[in-house]
C-alpha cells in the first residue's frame, strides 16, 4: 500500500539507517547515503525525517502516445500505440544522455503533468492504447508510482512496458517486474570501464537484471545499445557482448543498435555512422542472435524482421510503419511454419509513426 506524506510524496520501503545517523537508499546499487534533507543522485528520493521518501509521486514530465517500436520493441504487439510517460531524474550519470533535459532535471517544475495510476490506465483505455510505457527516464526511480500504475493497468487489461537501464537491487527488482509485461533494457556497453567512467555505474548489476528478467519472469525482453564512436563500438567488445547474450539469455532476445547524436556532456563525439550500426548488427547475427536491428537511422532492411529458419521477410518496417506482415495467427512464419519469438496479436496494429501528446488534467485525470 502506498502511504502518502503529501499528495506527491510517499514513504518507501527500500532503505535502512546507518550507524553514523545517515539513511541509505536500497533501490539501486548506487546506495546513496543521505543526511536529513539530502537528495540522492536521482533527485526524487530524499531523506525526510530519517527515512527515504519519493517526492514526485503522481507527477510526470508529460504524456504522449508513441508507436511501440519507438521504445524500441519490435516483437511485442507490433504496430500498436503505447501511452508513454516518465518523471524527472535518473540513477545513472551517463555523459551521453539523449534525454538529459528530463533525466538530469533538478527542477520539480519539470513535472507539470499530474495523474493518478487509475487515471493513467483509464486514459490508455480511452485512447485505444494496448500498453503503457514507463520511459523517458528510468522507472526504477519512480518505483512506487510505476508499480501502482501497472497494477491499475492490469486491472483494465492494459499491458505495462519498462524502458530501463536495469540498474536496480534484487528485492525492488522482483517487486517491479512482477507487474511488467515487456521490457527494453539499455545494455550501454560491455566493459566495466565504460560503465564506471561514463555512466557512473557498474556493468555486473545490469547483467544480473538481464538474467533475472529472462529466466525468472515471464516479461518479454529486448536490448538496446547506443553505439558511440570510439567508446563502445570496437569489434572485440561487440563480439563479447553478442556471445554473452546468446550464452546467457538465448538467441531469441532481440538486440537493437541505435545511433548516437552528440548531447549533454559528450558533444565532442561525431554522430554514429550507419556502417558502425550495420557492423554491430552483423556481429550479433554472426554470433547467433536471431533478431538484430538498427535504430535512429533509416534502413528498412536492417529494421525489418526475418525468419531465422528460412530467411523470409516476416515484418517489414519503414521507420515505424509496418508495410509487410507474414506471420500467421500463432506468430509463425507463413512460409516455413517456424515460430517467431515474441508476443503477437493475430493482426498487426496500424498506429504507424504517429506521436500524439496527451493532456492529463487534475480535473479529468488527477490525483
C-alpha positions in Angstrom: 0.0 0.0 0.0 1.3 3.5 -0.9 1.5 5.7 2.1 1.3 9.4 1.3 3.0 12.2 3.3 1.9 14.9 1.0 -0.1 14.5 -2.3 3.2 13.9 -4.2 5.5 12.5 -1.5 5.2 8.8 -0.5 7.0 6.6 2.0 9.3 4.0 0.5 10.4 0.6 1.8 13.8 0.1 0.4 16.2 1.9 2.8 17.9 1.4 6.1 19.6 3.5 8.8 23.3 3.6 9.2 25.3 3.8 12.4 26.5 7.3 11.6 23.0 8.7 11.5 22.5 8.8 7.7 20.0 6.6 5.9 20.8 4.5 2.9 18.6 4.1 -0.2 18.4 0.5 -1.3 16.5 0.8 -4.6 19.6 0.7 -6.8 23.3 -0.3 -6.5 24.3 3.3 -6.1 23.3 3.0 -2.4 23.0 6.8 -1.8 23.8 7.6 1.9 21.9 10.7 2.9 21.8 13.2 5.8 18.5 14.7 6.7 17.1 16.8 3.8 19.6 15.5 1.3 18.5 14.0 -2.1 20.1 11.1 -3.9 21.7 11.3 -7.3 18.3 10.5 -8.9 17.0 13.7 -7.1 13.5 12.5 -6.5 14.4 10.3 -3.5 15.1 12.2 -0.3 15.9 11.7 3.4 12.9 13.2 5.1 12.5 12.7 8.9 15.2 10.0 8.8 13.6 7.8 6.2 13.7 7.7 2.4 10.7 9.1 0.6 9.8 9.6 -3.1 9.0 13.2 -3.8 7.4 13.1 -7.3 4.5 10.6 -7.0 1.8 11.3 -9.5 3.8 14.0 -11.3 5.1 13.5 -14.8 7.2 15.3 -17.4 4.4 14.6 -19.9 2.3 12.0 -21.6 2.3 11.0 -25.2 1.1 8.2 -27.4 4.0 6.6 -29.4 4.4 3.6 -31.7 5.6 0.7 -29.5 8.5 0.3 -31.9 9.9 3.6 -30.6 10.6 2.1 -27.2 12.1 0.1 -29.0 10.1 -3.1 -29.0 9.9 -5.0 -32.3 8.5 -8.3 -31.1 5.8 -7.1 -28.6 2.5 -6.2 -30.2 3.9 -4.6 -33.3 2.2 -1.6 -34.8 0.3 -0.8 -31.6 0.1 2.6 -29.8 1.6 2.9 -26.3 0.9 5.6 -23.8 4.3 6.8 -22.5 5.3 8.9 -19.5 8.2 9.5 -17.2 9.2 11.7 -14.3 12.4 13.7 -13.7 15.9 12.5 -12.6 17.9 9.3 -13.1 20.0 7.0 -11.0 22.9 6.9 -13.5 25.0 9.8 -14.7 25.5 9.0 -18.4 27.6 11.7 -20.1 25.9 10.9 -23.4 22.3 11.1 -22.2 19.9 11.7 -25.1 17.1 12.7 -22.7 19.1 14.9 -20.4 16.6 17.7 -20.1 14.3 15.2 -18.3 16.6 12.7 -16.7 19.1 15.3 -15.4 16.4 17.8 -14.4 16.8 19.2 -10.8 13.6 21.2 -11.1 10.4 19.6 -9.9 8.6 22.2 -12.0 9.6 20.0 -14.9 6.9 17.7 -13.6 3.9 19.7 -14.8 1.5 16.9 -15.7 -0.3 15.2 -12.9 -2.2 11.9 -12.9 -3.1 9.1 -10.6 -2.4 5.5 -11.5 -6.0 4.8 -12.1 -6.3 7.8 -14.4 -3.3 6.8 -16.5 -4.8 3.3 -17.0 -8.2 4.8 -17.9 -6.6 7.3 -20.3 -4.7 4.4 -22.1 -8.0 2.6 -22.4 -9.9 5.7 -23.7 -7.2 6.4 -26.3 -7.1 2.8 -27.6 -3.6 2.1 -26.3 -2.8 -1.6 -25.7 0.0 -0.8 -23.2 1.6 1.9 -21.1 5.4 2.6 -21.1 7.4 3.8 -18.1 10.1 5.6 -20.0 11.9 8.9 -20.9 13.8 8.5 -17.6 14.3 5.3 -15.6 11.2 3.9 -14.0 13.2 2.3 -11.2 13.5 5.7 -9.5 9.7 6.2 -9.6 9.3 2.6 -8.4 6.1 3.1 -6.3 4.3 5.2 -8.9 5.2 2.8 -11.7 4.0 -0.3 -9.8 0.8 1.3 -8.7 0.1 2.4 -12.3 1.0 -1.1 -13.7 -1.5 -2.6 -11.2 -4.2 -0.3 -12.4 -3.4 -1.1 -16.0 -3.5 -4.8 -15.4 -7.0 -4.5 -13.9 -8.2 -3.0 -17.2 -6.3 -5.4 -19.5 -3.6 -2.8 -20.4 0.0 -4.1 -20.7 3.0 -2.5 -19.0 6.4 -1.8 -20.6 9.5 -0.8 -18.7 12.3 1.1 -20.6 15.2 0.9 -18.1 18.9 0.7 -17.6 18.4 -2.3 -15.4 20.4 -0.8 -12.6 18.4 -2.0 -9.6 18.7 -4.1 -6.5 17.3 -7.6 -6.2 14.3 -7.0 -3.9 12.8 -3.9 -5.6 13.6 -5.6 -9.0 11.4 -8.6 -8.1 8.6 -6.3 -6.9 8.8 -4.2 -10.1 9.0 -6.9 -12.8 6.1 -8.9 -11.4 3.9 -6.1 -12.8 5.6 -5.7 -16.1 4.7 -7.4 -19.4 7.7 -6.3 -21.5 11.0 -4.5 -21.0 13.7 -2.9 -23.1 16.9 -2.7 -21.1 19.8 -0.5 -22.1 22.9 -2.6 -22.3 25.0 0.5 -22.6 28.3 -1.2 -23.3 30.2 -4.4 -22.3 33.1 -3.1 -20.3 33.3 -2.1 -16.6 35.4 0.8 -17.7 32.6 2.3 -19.8 30.0 1.9 -17.1 32.2 3.3 -14.3 33.8 6.2 -16.2 30.9 7.2 -18.5 27.7 6.2 -16.6 28.8 6.4 -13.0 27.6 2.8 -12.5 28.7 -0.8 -12.9 28.2 -3.5 -15.5 27.6 -6.5 -13.3 24.2 -5.4 -11.8 22.8 -4.8 -15.2 23.9 -8.3 -16.4 22.2 -9.7 -13.3 19.0 -7.9 -14.1 19.0 -9.2 -17.6 19.4 -12.8 -16.4 16.7 -12.3 -13.8 14.2 -11.0 -16.3 14.9 -13.7 -18.9 15.0 -16.7 -16.6 12.8 -15.8 -13.6 9.9 -13.8 -15.1 7.6 -14.0 -18.0 8.5 -10.5 -19.1 9.2 -10.2 -22.8 12.8 -8.8 -23.1 14.6 -6.8 -25.8 18.0 -5.0 -25.5 19.3 -1.6 -26.8 22.9 -0.4 -27.1 23.6 3.1 -28.2 26.7 2.9 -30.3 29.1 5.7 -29.5 32.1 6.2 -31.8 35.3 5.4 -30.1 33.7 4.3 -26.8 31.8 1.1 -27.2 32.0 0.2 -30.9 35.0 -2.0 -31.2 34.6 -5.3 -32.9 36.1 -7.1 -29.9 33.6 -5.6 -27.4 30.6 -6.2 -29.7 31.7 -9.8 -30.2 32.0 -10.4 -26.5 28.6 -8.7 -25.9 26.8 -10.8 -28.5 28.4 -14.0 -27.3 27.3 -13.2 -23.7 23.7 -12.5 -24.8 23.4 -15.8 -26.7 25.0 -17.9 -23.9 23.2 -16.3 -21.0 19.9 -15.1 -22.4 19.5 -17.2 -25.5 19.3 -16.4 -29.3 15.7 -15.1 -29.2 16.3 -11.9 -27.3 16.3 -9.1 -29.9 19.2 -6.6 -29.9 18.8 -3.0 -31.1 21.9 -1.0 -32.1 21.0 2.7 -32.1 22.8 5.8 -33.5 24.2 8.3 -31.0 24.0 12.1 -31.5 26.2 14.5 -29.6 24.4 15.7 -26.5 24.7 16.5 -22.8 28.4 16.2 -21.8 29.5 14.3 -24.8 29.3 16.8 -27.6 32.8 16.1 -28.9 31.9 12.8 -30.4 30.6 12.5 -34.0 27.2 11.0 -35.0 27.3 7.3 -35.3 27.8 6.3 -38.9 25.4 3.7 -40.4 28.4 1.5 -41.1 29.0 1.1 -37.4 25.4 0.1 -36.7 25.4 -2.4 -39.5 28.7 -3.9 -38.3 27.2 -4.3 -34.8 24.1 -5.9 -36.2 26.2 -8.3 -38.4 28.4 -9.3 -35.4 25.3 -10.1 -33.4 23.8 -12.2 -36.2 27.1 -14.0 -36.8 27.2 -15.0 -33.1 23.7 -16.5 -33.1 21.4 -13.6 -32.2 18.3 -14.3 -34.3 16.9 -10.8 -34.4 19.1 -7.7 -34.6 18.1 -4.2 -35.6 19.5 -0.7 -36.2 17.8 2.4 -34.8 17.7 6.2 -35.1 18.5 5.8 -38.7 16.5 4.9 -41.8 17.5 1.5 -43.1 14.4 -0.6 -44.0 16.3 -3.8 -44.4 18.1 -3.7 -41.1 14.9 -2.6 -39.3 12.8 -5.4 -40.5 12.2 -8.9 -39.0 13.3 -12.1 -40.8 12.6 -15.7 -40.2 15.6 -17.3 -38.5 14.9 -20.6 -40.2 14.1 -19.8 -43.9 15.2 -16.1 -44.1 11.9 -14.8 -45.3 10.7 -11.3 -44.5 8.2 -11.6 -41.6 7.7 -7.9 -40.6 8.6 -5.1 -43.0 9.4 -1.8 -41.3 9.8 1.6 -42.9 10.7 3.8 -39.9 7.8 2.9 -37.5 5.4 2.0 -40.3 4.7 -1.7 -40.9 4.4 -2.4 -44.6 4.5 -6.2 -44.7 3.3 -8.9 -42.3 4.0 -12.6 -42.9 3.1 -14.1 -39.5 0.1 -16.4 -39.1 -2.4 -16.1 -36.2 0.0 -18.0 -33.9 3.1 -15.9 -34.7 4.6 -18.5 -37.1 6.3 -17.8 -40.4 3.8 -18.2 -43.2 6.5 -19.7 -45.5 8.0 -22.4 -43.3 6.0 -22.5 -40.2 8.8 -21.7 -37.8 7.9 -19.8 -34.7 9.0 -16.1 -34.5 9.8 -15.3 -30.9 7.7 -12.6 -29.4 4.2 -11.5 -28.3 2.0 -11.1 -31.3 -1.7 -10.4 -32.0 -3.5 -12.1 -34.9 -3.1 -9.0 -36.9 -0.6 -6.1 -36.7 -1.6 -2.7 -35.3 -1.9 0.2 -37.6 -0.7 3.1 -35.5 2.4 3.7 -37.7 4.8 6.5 -36.8 2.4 9.0 -35.2 3.1 10.7 -31.9 0.3 12.4 -30.1 0.6 14.4 -26.9 -2.0 13.6 -24.2 -3.1 16.3 -21.7 -3.8 14.9 -18.2 -5.7 17.5 -16.2 -6.2 17.4 -12.5 -10.0 17.6 -13.1 -10.2 14.8 -15.6 -7.3 12.5 -14.7 -5.9 14.0 -11.5 -4.9 12.7 -8.1 
